[in-house]
Amino acid sequence: MEDIIKVWKQYGIEGVIVAGLGLIVTGLLKSGKIGSFFSRISDRLLERVMESSSDENIMRSHINESNIVNHDIFNYIDFWMYSKVPAMKFSTDYRTAVFRKYLTVYLKCYKKELKKVVDSGEYKEMDSSELWKTMIDLLNQIVYQYESQSREQGIPDVVINKMKVKNNDTIQLTMDLIESVVNSQFYESENNYLKVYSIQNIILSVLESTISNSDFICNSINGELQGLTMDGFTQWTDSLNLDPIKDPHFSETK
């Protein structure tokens, strides 16, 4: 308890949240449920606390409804959708068009569905089991929405399926961590504010990881996009090993 008090005095409520997440991550690591992915997630959460520790007003404030409604996740999603993703470059013009569109759909669905839960305020009256079910339903609905909308917008199945494999691993680990937060007495607070705020932090780090890893997923697709067109760009050849100077068909036209 003395250690928690020290963290509170030095880093405020966000420091306490990260300390609690650290304990949970450690427990999951020992149980074999979690790997390097969430080790990186916990590092990122701690980094975010250190970056903002100089703002005493924020760091010393209690978590309330305003913190949840105005959580950084919504600002980050907007920044990614309107600034970062449109500027991302992938291996070809066609792949750039496809992955930009996929990531935009992905982020929009996360923002829309998470905002529904937050704005409803229903989480404030839930017990642990109800909150856990709400979070599971939220994740399932988000996955359904971004996969369905991606197909509707013409994203190739191979891209959706490749991202699905990566996202499924991420979702399972996310669920493990969220379950631990929901069931932990460490995060008990008025109206579930601390639990929901902590879950938003987890999801924010997951989104950031997905965007960062999208280039790796893109480059893992080889030979399955040839001849496809998106937004006026055609993938004339689909071998990442081709030299675009030596192969005249590698250049893409709009």
C-alpha positions as CSV (number, residue, x, y, z in Angstrom):
1,M,0.0,0.0,0.0
2,E,2.9,2.4,0.8
3,D,4.2,1.8,-2.8
4,I,0.8,2.7,-4.3
5,I,0.7,5.9,-2.2
6,K,4.2,6.8,-3.4
7,V,3.1,6.3,-7.1
8,W,0.0,8.4,-6.4
9,K,2.0,11.3,-5.0
10,Q,4.6,11.2,-7.8
11,Y,2.5,10.4,-10.9
12,G,-1.2,10.8,-9.9
13,I,-4.1,8.6,-10.8
14,E,-2.6,7.6,-14.2
15,G,0.5,6.4,-12.5
16,V,-1.7,4.2,-10.2
17,I,-3.5,2.9,-13.2
18,V,-0.3,1.9,-14.9
19,A,1.0,0.4,-11.7
20,G,-2.1,-1.8,-11.5
21,L,-1.9,-2.8,-15.2
22,G,1.7,-3.7,-14.5
23,L,0.7,-6.1,-11.8
24,I,-2.0,-7.6,-14.0
25,V,0.4,-8.0,-16.9
26,T,3.0,-9.6,-14.6
27,G,0.3,-12.1,-13.5
28,L,-0.7,-12.9,-17.0
29,L,2.9,-13.4,-18.0
30,K,3.4,-15.9,-15.2
31,S,0.2,-17.7,-16.2
32,G,1.4,-18.0,-19.8
33,K,-1.6,-16.1,-21.1
34,I,0.3,-13.1,-22.4
35,G,3.4,-12.6,-24.5
36,S,5.7,-9.8,-25.8
37,F,2.8,-7.9,-27.4
38,F,1.3,-6.7,-24.1
39,S,4.8,-6.3,-22.6
40,R,5.2,-3.6,-25.3
41,I,1.7,-2.3,-24.5
42,S,2.5,-1.9,-20.8
43,D,5.7,-0.1,-21.7
44,R,3.8,2.3,-23.9
45,L,1.3,3.0,-21.1
46,L,4.1,3.8,-18.7
47,E,5.7,6.0,-21.3
48,R,2.5,8.0,-21.7
49,V,2.4,8.6,-18.0
50,M,5.9,9.8,-17.9
51,E,5.3,12.1,-20.9
52,S,2.4,13.8,-19.1
53,S,3.7,13.7,-15.5
54,S,4.6,17.4,-15.6
55,D,0.9,18.4,-15.8
56,E,0.0,18.4,-12.2
57,N,-3.6,19.4,-12.7
58,I,-4.2,16.3,-14.8
59,M,-2.0,14.0,-12.9
60,R,-3.5,14.8,-9.5
61,S,-7.1,14.8,-10.7
62,H,-9.6,11.9,-9.9
63,I,-11.1,10.0,-12.8
64,N,-14.6,11.1,-13.5
65,E,-17.1,11.0,-16.3
66,S,-15.5,13.9,-18.1
67,N,-12.2,12.0,-18.3
68,I,-13.9,9.1,-20.0
69,V,-16.1,11.1,-22.4
70,N,-13.0,13.2,-23.4
71,H,-10.5,10.4,-23.2
72,D,-7.4,10.9,-25.4
73,I,-8.4,7.8,-27.5
74,F,-10.9,9.9,-29.4
75,N,-8.5,12.6,-30.2
76,Y,-5.8,10.1,-31.3
77,I,-8.3,8.3,-33.5
78,D,-9.2,11.6,-35.2
79,F,-5.5,12.4,-35.6
80,W,-4.8,9.0,-37.1
81,M,-7.8,9.1,-39.5
82,Y,-7.3,12.6,-40.8
83,S,-3.6,13.1,-40.6
84,K,-1.5,10.0,-40.1
85,V,-3.3,7.4,-42.2
86,P,-3.7,9.7,-45.2
87,A,0.1,10.3,-45.2
88,M,1.1,6.6,-44.8
89,K,2.9,5.0,-47.7
90,F,3.0,1.3,-48.5
91,S,5.0,-0.7,-51.0
92,T,2.9,0.3,-54.1
93,D,0.2,2.9,-54.9
94,Y,-2.4,0.2,-55.0
95,R,-1.4,-1.2,-51.6
96,T,-1.3,2.3,-50.2
97,A,-4.9,2.9,-51.3
98,V,-6.1,-0.4,-49.9
99,F,-4.5,-0.2,-46.5
100,R,-5.3,3.5,-46.0
101,K,-9.0,2.6,-46.7
102,Y,-8.9,-0.4,-44.4
103,L,-7.3,1.5,-41.5
104,T,-9.7,4.3,-41.9
105,V,-12.7,1.9,-41.6
106,Y,-11.0,0.1,-38.7
107,L,-10.5,3.4,-36.7
108,K,-14.0,4.8,-37.5
109,C,-15.6,1.6,-36.2
110,Y,-13.6,1.7,-33.0
111,K,-14.5,5.3,-32.4
112,K,-18.2,4.9,-33.2
113,E,-18.9,1.8,-31.1
114,L,-16.7,2.9,-28.2
115,K,-18.4,6.3,-28.1
116,K,-21.8,4.6,-28.0
117,V,-20.8,2.7,-24.8
118,V,-19.3,5.8,-23.2
119,D,-22.1,8.2,-24.1
120,S,-24.8,5.9,-22.9
121,G,-23.4,6.0,-19.4
122,E,-24.9,2.6,-18.7
123,Y,-21.6,1.2,-17.6
124,K,-22.0,3.3,-14.4
125,E,-24.7,0.9,-13.0
126,M,-23.0,-2.4,-14.0
127,D,-21.5,-5.0,-11.8
128,S,-18.3,-6.7,-12.9
129,S,-20.0,-9.5,-14.9
130,E,-22.2,-7.0,-16.7
131,L,-19.3,-4.7,-17.5
132,W,-17.3,-7.7,-18.7
133,K,-20.1,-8.8,-21.0
134,T,-20.5,-5.2,-22.3
135,M,-16.8,-5.0,-23.2
136,I,-17.0,-8.4,-25.0
137,D,-20.0,-7.4,-26.9
138,L,-18.3,-4.1,-27.8
139,L,-15.2,-5.8,-29.2
140,N,-17.3,-8.3,-31.1
141,Q,-19.4,-5.6,-32.6
142,I,-16.4,-3.6,-33.6
143,V,-14.8,-6.6,-35.4
144,Y,-18.1,-7.3,-37.2
145,Q,-18.5,-3.7,-38.3
146,Y,-15.0,-3.1,-39.6
147,E,-14.8,-6.5,-41.5
148,S,-18.3,-6.0,-43.0
149,Q,-17.6,-2.4,-44.0
150,S,-14.2,-3.3,-45.4
151,R,-15.8,-5.8,-47.8
152,E,-18.5,-3.3,-48.7
153,Q,-15.8,-0.8,-49.7
154,G,-14.0,-3.4,-51.9
155,I,-11.1,-4.3,-49.7
156,P,-9.8,-7.7,-51.0
157,D,-10.5,-10.7,-48.9
158,V,-6.8,-11.5,-48.6
159,V,-6.2,-8.2,-46.9
160,I,-9.2,-8.6,-44.5
161,N,-8.1,-12.2,-43.7
162,K,-4.5,-11.3,-43.1
163,M,-5.5,-8.4,-40.8
164,K,-8.0,-10.8,-39.2
165,V,-5.3,-13.2,-38.2
166,K,-3.3,-10.5,-36.6
167,N,-6.3,-8.8,-35.0
168,N,-7.6,-12.1,-33.6
169,D,-4.5,-12.5,-31.6
170,T,-4.7,-8.9,-30.5
171,I,-8.4,-9.2,-29.5
172,Q,-7.8,-12.3,-27.4
173,L,-5.0,-10.7,-25.5
174,T,-7.0,-7.5,-25.2
175,M,-9.9,-9.5,-23.7
176,D,-7.6,-11.2,-21.2
177,L,-6.3,-7.9,-20.0
178,I,-9.7,-6.2,-19.9
179,E,-11.1,-9.2,-17.9
180,S,-8.4,-8.8,-15.4
181,V,-9.1,-5.1,-15.0
182,V,-12.9,-5.6,-14.7
183,N,-12.4,-8.3,-12.0
184,S,-9.7,-6.6,-10.1
185,Q,-10.4,-4.8,-6.8
186,F,-7.5,-2.5,-7.6
187,Y,-9.8,-0.7,-10.1
188,E,-12.9,-0.5,-8.0
189,S,-14.2,3.1,-8.0
190,E,-17.4,5.1,-8.1
191,N,-19.5,4.3,-11.2
192,N,-16.8,2.1,-12.7
193,Y,-14.9,5.2,-13.9
194,L,-11.5,3.8,-13.1
195,K,-12.2,0.5,-14.9
196,V,-13.6,2.1,-18.0
197,Y,-10.8,4.7,-18.2
198,S,-8.2,1.9,-17.9
199,I,-9.9,-0.1,-20.6
200,Q,-9.8,2.9,-22.9
201,N,-6.1,3.2,-22.2
202,I,-5.7,-0.5,-23.2
203,I,-7.7,-0.1,-26.4
204,L,-5.7,3.1,-27.3
205,S,-2.4,1.2,-27.1
206,V,-3.9,-1.7,-29.1
207,L,-5.0,0.6,-31.9
208,E,-1.5,2.2,-32.0
209,S,0.1,-1.2,-32.3
210,T,-2.2,-2.2,-35.1
211,I,-1.4,0.9,-37.1
212,S,2.3,0.4,-36.5
213,N,2.2,-3.2,-37.7
214,S,0.1,-2.6,-40.8
215,D,3.1,-2.2,-43.0
216,F,4.4,-5.6,-41.9
217,I,1.0,-7.2,-42.7
218,C,1.0,-5.4,-46.1
219,N,4.5,-6.8,-47.0
220,S,3.4,-10.3,-46.0
221,I,1.0,-10.4,-48.9
222,N,2.8,-11.6,-52.0
223,G,1.3,-12.7,-55.3
224,E,-2.4,-12.4,-54.3
225,L,-3.3,-8.9,-55.4
226,Q,-2.2,-8.9,-59.1
227,G,-4.7,-7.3,-61.4
228,L,-6.8,-5.8,-58.7
229,T,-7.8,-2.1,-58.7
230,M,-8.6,0.4,-55.9
231,D,-9.4,4.1,-56.3
232,G,-8.0,4.1,-59.8
233,F,-4.7,2.3,-58.9
234,T,-4.1,-1.2,-60.4
235,Q,-1.6,-3.8,-59.0
236,W,0.0,-4.8,-62.3
237,T,2.3,-7.3,-60.7
238,D,2.4,-8.5,-57.1
239,S,5.9,-9.6,-56.4
240,L,7.7,-7.5,-53.8
241,N,11.0,-8.8,-55.1
242,L,10.6,-7.2,-58.6
243,D,12.9,-4.3,-59.4
244,P,10.5,-1.6,-60.6
245,I,13.2,-0.2,-62.9
246,K,13.7,-3.5,-64.7
247,D,10.1,-4.5,-64.8
248,P,8.0,-2.0,-66.8
249,H,4.7,-3.6,-65.6
250,F,5.5,-2.7,-62.0
251,S,4.6,1.0,-62.4
252,E,1.0,1.7,-61.5
253,T,-1.3,4.2,-63.2
254,K,-4.2,6.2,-61.9
